[in-house]
């Protein structure tokens, strides 16, 4: 989610995840909200311990920082990507679709 935060310049992007299987939609107010929910689901589901989840999040942030600093367009010096335009971004996998609609 750190890459999306860098792209949009903020973590506070409301978005929804819709399941075609259950017909339900789950809404979030920020990228960090979904990270927290996924973290807890992995812990409560017995797949991971909290320490493992937090270390995984830390590793993901370090990778994102490296990529943004060294490989992202317009950010060779580590500057944030500037996206001052209307954006619509969507991705689907399995039975889930995520769509972000942002107007800056």
N, C-alpha and C positions, 0 to 999 in steps of 0.2 A: 504494500500500500504506500510505501514511501516514494516510489516512483510516481504514483498518481498524485501524491501530495506535491511533489516537485513540479510536475507538469501543470497542475492547476494553481499552484502557489498558495494553497491552503488545504488543511485537513477537513475543513467544515464544508463538505460537499454531500448534500442529501442524495441518496440513491436507493434503488429497490432491487431485490432479487426475486424473480418469479419462477415457480416450479410448474412446469406443464403437467407433471405427474399428479401432484396434489392440488393444483389449482390455487395455491396460496402465494401471497406476496409478502415479503418481509422487507420492511423499510429501515434504513439507517440514516443518522444525521451526520456521520463523519466516517472517514476511513478507519479511524482508531476504534470506533464502535464495533465494526465488523471484526477487527483483529481481536478485540476482547471477547466477542462472542465465540469466534472460532477457537481461541485459546481455551476458553472454559469448556466448550464442547469436547475437545480432545482430552481434557483432564477428566471431566465427568464421565466420558465414555470409556475411560480406563485405558486409553491408548498411550498417554504420556503423563509424566509428572510435571508439576508447575515449573520446576527448575529447567527441565528439558525444553518446555515451550518457550520460556523466557530467553534461553540461550539461542534457540532457533530464531526468535524474533531479532535478537541482537545480531546474529550472523546475517540475516536478511538485510538489516539496515546497513551493515558494513559493506555488503556487496552492492547495494543500491548506491551508497555514497561513492564507492569506487567507480562504478559505471558512469554515474552522472559527472563525476570529476574528470574522467579520462575519455569517455566515449560518446556522451550525449551531444547532439548538435547544439552549437552555441554555448556550450558550457565547458570548454577545454580548461578553463581556469577554475572550475568548480562553481561557477555562478548558476543561479536557478534558471530554468527554462522559462522564458516569458511567453505567456499564452493569453493575450488580451483580445480575445475574440469569442464568439459563441462557439461552443463545442458540443458535439454529441458523440458519445463513445459507447460502443456496445460489444458484448462478447457472449457467446453461447457455448456451453459444453454440457453434454449429457442432457439432463432435464432442466437445467438452470439457464436463465438469461439474465445478464446484468446490463443495465442501461444507465448511463450518466448523462444528464442534460444540464449544462452549465451555461450561464450567461454572465460574463464579467464586464 
